[in-house]
Amino acid sequence: MKRCLFLDRDGVINAAPPKGEYIRHWDEFRLLPEAVSWIRLFKAAGYLAIVITNQRGIALGRMSEADLAALHKRMCAELAGQGAGLDDVYYCPHAENACDCRKPEPGMIWAAQRKWDIELAASLLIGDGERDRLLAERCGIPFVLVQDGRVLETAVFPGSSTWQG
């Protein structure tokens, strides 16, 4: 089984948009240099690096799936160009309470776990909010809360091992 660094997108890889706003195009995307460093570090330690992100803007009609695919393609290329390649990107395009993949529901994590043979308790989730924390807790994944590229706190939940990096 593999270890994985799961990362939220907005607020972790790129600067979060103002509340109620959405990153719709590359010119709105502001890559955080700390995220590049985190991905490089974990990839060097043999971890997968997978993005898990809610993108309700699609359900609200504020962007198309094609817009999101283009943004993610550019994000992946930019990160790879800086030595921080991603292995996969999972996103939830649905409205609230419409699916089992919208964080904090575990659908995206479970899909990644099945595809990549991931040992969740030996992995790590980096997020910037309560939905991310709840997702980590539900899946037994150690969690790191960040804001603006700074680590604010860490948590280990029942079912997860004491994270040893």
N, C-alpha and C positions, 0 to 999 in steps of 0.2 A: 504494500500500500504506500501511497505517496503522501507527502506533507504539502500543504498549500497555504499560501498567503492570499486570503480573500480580501479584496479592497472595495469599499464603496467608491463611487466615482466623485460626485459633486461634494466638495468639502474635504475630500481626502486626496484625490489625484489632481483635481483642479479646484480653484477657488469657487466656493459656493455662490450661486446667484442670490440676489435678494429674495426674501421670503415671498412665495407666490410666483416667482419668475422661473424660467427654464433656460438652460443652455441649449440653443437650437442650432447654432452654426459655429464653425471653427473660430471665427473672429470673436466670439464671446467666451471661448475656452481659455482659461489662464492656468497653465500647468504649474503645479507646486513643486519646486526643486526637491523638497524633502521626500515627496512621494517617489521621485526618480531614485533617490538614494535608498529608500526602503526596498523598492523592487530589486534594485541591483544587489543589495545585501542578501536578501532572501533567495534570489536566484543563484547567487554564488554558493549558498548553503544547500542547494539542491531542491528547493521548494518550487512548486508550480506557482504562478501568479495569475489570479483570476479576478476579474471585476464582476461585482454583483450590484446592480443599480436599478432603482425604481425610476421609470420614465413615464409618468402619468400624463405628461404633456401630449403624448400620442393619443391617448383616450380623450383628452380635452380638445383635440384638433389644433393644438398650437405648434405641432411639428408632425412630419410624416415619418414612417419607418425608414423610408429612403434617406431622409435628412439625418436620422439617428445613425443609420449604417455608415453614411459618409463621414459623420463626425467621429464615430468609433474607429473607422479605418484610418483616419488622420491621426487620432490619438495613439493608436497602436504603432503607427509608423514613426511618430515623433518619439515615443518612448523607446522603441527599438533602436532608433538612431542615437539615443543617449545611453545605450547599453542596458536598458530596462525593459526587455521584451515581455509582453503578456502572452500567456498561453491560451486564454479564452476570455470572452466577455458575455455575460448573461444579463439580460434586462427584462423588466416587467413593464409592458406597455399599458396595463389595465388600470381601470378606475379602482377606487377604494372598495374593498369587500367583494371583488368580482372574480377572485382566483385564489390559488394556493401558492402563487409565486411572488406576490407583492410583499416586500419586507414589512413586517417581521415574520411573515409566513415563510416556511422553509423550502418552498419549491425550487428556487434557483440553486440553493446549496445542494439539495438532493440530486438534482439533475447533473450538477458538476461532479458530485461524489460518484454517481453511477458511471459517467463517461470516463473519468480520470482515475478511478480507484483510489479515492482520497480517504485517508484516516483523519477524521474530523478532530478527534481529541488531540492529535499531534500537529494540528494546523493552527492558524491564527487569523482572526478577522479584525481588520482595522476599519473603524467607522467614525462618524462624527455626530451620531445622534442616538436617541432612545430606540428607534426601530432597529438599528444595527445591533445595539446591546441586546435587545430582546431576541433577535435572530440568533446571535451567538449563544445565548443562554439556552434557547430551544434546541439547538443543534449540538450542545456540549463542546463548543469551540472557545478557547481562550480569546479574550477581547481586549483591544486597545482603543481607547477613546482619544481622538485627536481634534484639534481645532487650529486652523491656519498653519498647518505643518508642525504643530507642537503636540507632544504626547501629554494628555491631561491625567489619564489614569489607566490602569490595567485591571482586568478581572478574570478570574478562573471560576468556571461554573461546574456544578456536579455533572459528572459524565466526562468532563474534559480532564486531561492529565495536567499536572503542574507544568506549565509551558516552560521549556528549557531552551528554546531557540536553537 
